[in-house]
């Protein structure tokens, strides 16, 4: 009788394990297929991810603190414990268990959000061609951008308006055209408090998207002038955007569409470093100096203050290590330009500007100051 029960238990255990492994292989196989077929990645982004993100973000909405940090710390400590306590007589089985845990973490990361890396590009979805660089087009853009930047200037405010800014940005994201294939922003898409905020400042991270619970994190030490653009950037990731260039594009597009002066100024200011880099490489020395002279001195002061503010917090050795790891991570997820992808937002802006310009913020219920 005991032998029969034991055999029955072994059969159930074997079937359970076989079912678990089959399900794990199916989920991993879908991830691998998404890497080589962007149509599958787009199917996930438009048909599966909206449901997953809604479920996970609602599940995590009870907490004001980042569950992402908790999950990452827990798994790291758990795996370290499992590795330290490996029994010599049963080490193969225990190593296999650690590998399985790692594979489930990978599945959670990609099915929670990461398959968005393998969807169709912004150009494909918006039916645009990458704009070819011409001196004439760039000079026109530079003229219009500088005028708008100067007109949008507003003195820096305190952070008491962040919830109003967030609500306004979410509302404008709701007017994004359907072909962009972004998720619908929800009212609970608000940043979580961070336990290791000072560490993120040391490596220059202003915000990040958490894939395990579809949480967005914004650095608590952000200057008021940076907050709307950074929030809009991270919200773009939460809505299904993987590329940093596209997230910067949407942050710029959404913020500059607002009637709120603080949000609009943050949008133009947010891409100023990329515009400066492009202008420095495309204009001769005198043209560049003339262009800089055409920017309001107050704006240049704010830009310099932001640069010094984060430079003082930055730790070079931690930052360099983080930069190397993130560069490898981006390239491993088909962002071939790595961290240079951030600056490629100008190409997206100019491509839309030259081919299919569109406007956002169609509602008459605007936030004004």
N, C-alpha and C positions, 0 to 999 in steps of 0.2 A: 504493500500500500504506500509506504514511504517512498519507495523507488519510483512508483508510478507518478506520485505527486511531484517528485523531483524532476522527472522527465518532462512532465507537463509544464512545469515552471521553466525549464530550459528551452522548450519549444516556443513558449510565449515570449521569452526573452530574446531568442534568435529572431522571431518574426518582428518583434518591436525594433530590434536593431537594424534589420534588413529594411524595414519601412523607413526608419529615420535616415539611413544612408541613402536610400533611393530618393527621398525628398530633398536631401542635401545636394545630391548630384544634379537633380533637376534644376534647383535654384542656381547652382554654380554654372550649369550648362546654359541657362538663359542669360546669365551675365556675360559669358564668353561669346555667345551668339550676338549679343548687343554690341560688343566691341567691334565685330567685323561687319555688322549689318545695321546701319543707322536707322533704317526703317523700324527695326525691332526696338531700338532705343527710343525712337519717337513714339511708338505705340505705348511703351512704358510711361513716357513723360506725359502723354495726353490722356491715357486711359487707365493707368494703374496708379501712378504717382499721386494724382489729386486725391484719391481715396486714402492712400497710405499716409500722405502728409496730413490730411484732415484728421485721421484717427490718431496718429502719433502726437500731433501738436495738441489735440484736445486732451489726450491722456496725460501730457506733461503740463498742461495749463494750470493745474492745481498748485504748482510750485513756482515761486518767484525766483528761485535759484536755478542755475544751470544743471539739469540732470545729465547733460553730456559729460561734464567734468566728473561727476560721480560715477558714471558708467565706465569711462576710460580708466579712472583710478582703480575702480573695483576689479576690472579685468586684468590690469597690469599686476596688481597685488595677488590676485588669484592664480595667475599663471606662474608668477615667481614662487609662490608657495608650493604649487604643484611640482615645479621643477626642483625645488630645494628638497622636498620630501620624497623624492623618487626612491623606491625600494629596489635594491639591486636584483632581487629575485623576480621582480615583476616589472622591470623597467620598460620593456617593449610596449606592454599594454598601457602603461602610464604615459609614455611619450606619445603613443597613438591618441590617447585621450586629450592631451594638450593640443595636438595637431587638429583634432576635431573641433575643439573649442575655438581655435584660431579661425578655422574655416567658417564656423557659424558667425563669428564676429565680422568676417569679410562679407558674408551673405547679408547680415544686418546692415552693414555700411552701404552696400550697393543697392539693395532692395529698398532701404529706407530713403535713399536720395541719390546715391552715387551713379546709378545707371544714366542719370541726366547728362553725364559726361559724354555719352555715346549717342545723343540725339542729333538730329539735323542741325546744321549751323544756322546762325542768325541770317546769313545771306540767303540760304536755301528757304528758310521759313518765310522770310519777308520778300522773297522773289527779287533780290537785288544782286548786282554784280559788284565785286570790290572796286571801288573807285580808283582809277589810275591817277597817280600824282601829276599835277601840272602846277606850274608857278602861279598861273592866273587863278585857278580854283582855290589854291591855298591862300593867296593874298586876299581874295574876296572873303573867304571864311574868317581869316584873321581880322579883317576890318570889321565884319559884322559881330564876331565874338567879342572883340575889345570894346566896341560900343555898348553891347548888351551887358558886359561885365561891369563897365563903369556906371551904367544906368541902374544896375541892380544893387550897387553898393549900399549897405546899411550897416550902421555901427553894431558891433558885437553885443549880443544880449546874454543874459544868464540862462541857465538850463531849465528854468521854470516852465518853459513852453514846450518841452519835449513831447509830452503826450498829445498836445494839439498838433504839433508837427507830424507825429506819427500817423494820427488819424487823417490828416490832409494828404499825406503821401499815399496811404492805403487807398483813399478815395480816388486819387488820380490814377493809380495802377488799375483801378477798375474800369478805366476808359481806354486801356491799351487795346489796339485792334486785334480781332480774333486770330489772324494769321500768325501773330507772335506766339500763340499757344502757351500762354502763361496761366498758372492757376489763379483762382479768384482769391484776393487777399481777405483774410478773416480778422475780426476785431481783436482776437486774442494773439495775433502775431506781434507780440511786443518783446523787446529784448529781456533776457534773464540776467540776474546778478551773477557776477563771476567771483569764484573763490580765489583765483590766481591772477587777478587783474594786473598786479604790478609786474608779473612775469611777462604777460602779453605786451605791456608797455616797453619792457626791456628788449623785446625782439621786433618792435615796431608794428605789431598787429593791432589794427584799429577795430576790427570786428571779424567774426567768422560764423559760418553756417554749421550747425550741429546736425549730422545726418541720422543719429540714432533715435532722436525724439523730434526731429524737424523743429529744432529750436534755433533762433537767431540770437547771436551774442554781439553786443556792442561794448567796446572798451569804455569803462566808467570814467576814464580820465580825458575823454574827448573834449576839445574846446567847443563852445557853442556854435562857432562858424562851421565846424566840421560835422556836427551831429546829423543834420538832415541828409546830407549826401551819403554819409556812412550808413545810416539807417536804410536809405533807399537802395543802396548797393547790396546790403545783406538781405533785404527783403526780396530783391530780385533773385538771389540764390534760392531762398525759401520757396519762391513761386515757380522754380524749375529751371533757372538759368545756371549753367555750370561754369562757363568761361568768364574769366575776370574782365575781359574787354567788354563783353556784352553786359555784365553787371554794372560796369562803369557807364556804359552807354545809357542803360535804362535809368540809372541814378541821375545822370545829367538831364535826360529827356523829361523825366517826371518832375524833378526839382525845378527846372527852368520853366515848366508849364504852370507852376503855381502862381497865384496872385499874392501869396504871402511873401513879403520882401525878404525875410530871413531865409526861407527855403529856397527862393529863387537865387539869392546871392550865393548860398552854399553850393548850389548846382554849378554855377559858373566858376566859382572858386575851386571846386573839387577837381576840375580838369586843368586848371591853370598850370600845374607842373608839367603835364604832358604837352600842353600847347607850347610852353616855354622851351621844352626839349626839342620839339619839332621845329619851332621857329629858329632856334639856335643852329640847327643843322641845315636849314633851308635858306636862311637869309644871310647876306654878307654882314660883316661886323657893324657897319654904319646903319644898315637897315634894322638890324636887331636892336641897337641902342635907341634908334628913333621909335621903334615899336614899344620898347619898355618905357620910354619917356611919355608915351601916350596913355599909359595906364595910371589911374589915379594913385597918387603917393600913399593914400590911406590903405589902399588894397595891397600894395607892395609891402607895407609895414605889417599887415596882418599875415601875409604869406611868409614873411621872414620870421615873424613871431611863432607861427606854427612849426616852421622848420627847426628853430632853436629849441622850442618846447619839447619836441620828440627826440631831438638829438641828445639833449641832456638826460633823458630817461633811458636811452638806448645803451645796451651792453653789447659791445662788438663781438666778443667770443660766443656768447649765447645766440646773438642775432645771426652771425655767420653760420653757426651750426643749424639753426632753424631754417635759414635761407637755402642751404644745401639740401636739406631734407624735403623742403616744400618744392624746390625746383625739380627734384627727382620724382616727387609725387605727381606734380602737374604733367610732366612729360610722360609718366607712366599711365596717365589717364587721357592720352591723346590731345593734350594741350602742348603741341610741339614747340611753341615759343617760350614755354615756361613762364617765369614771372614777367617777361617782356610783354606778355599778353595783356597786362593791365593797361599799358600805353597804347595799345592798338584800338582803343575805343575811338580815337580820332578818325580812323579809317571807316568805322561803322557810322559815325556821325556825318562824315562828308559823303559817304555813299548814299545814305538816306536823303541828305540835303540835295544832292544832285539828281537823284532819280525818282524817288517816291516820297517826297516830304509829307508828313501828316502831323496833325495836332492832337493834343490830349486835353483833358480837363474840360469836357463839354458841359458839365453841370453848372448851373448858375449859383449853386451853393458853395461859394469859395470862402476860404479862410483869409481874412484880411487883417492887417495890422495898422 
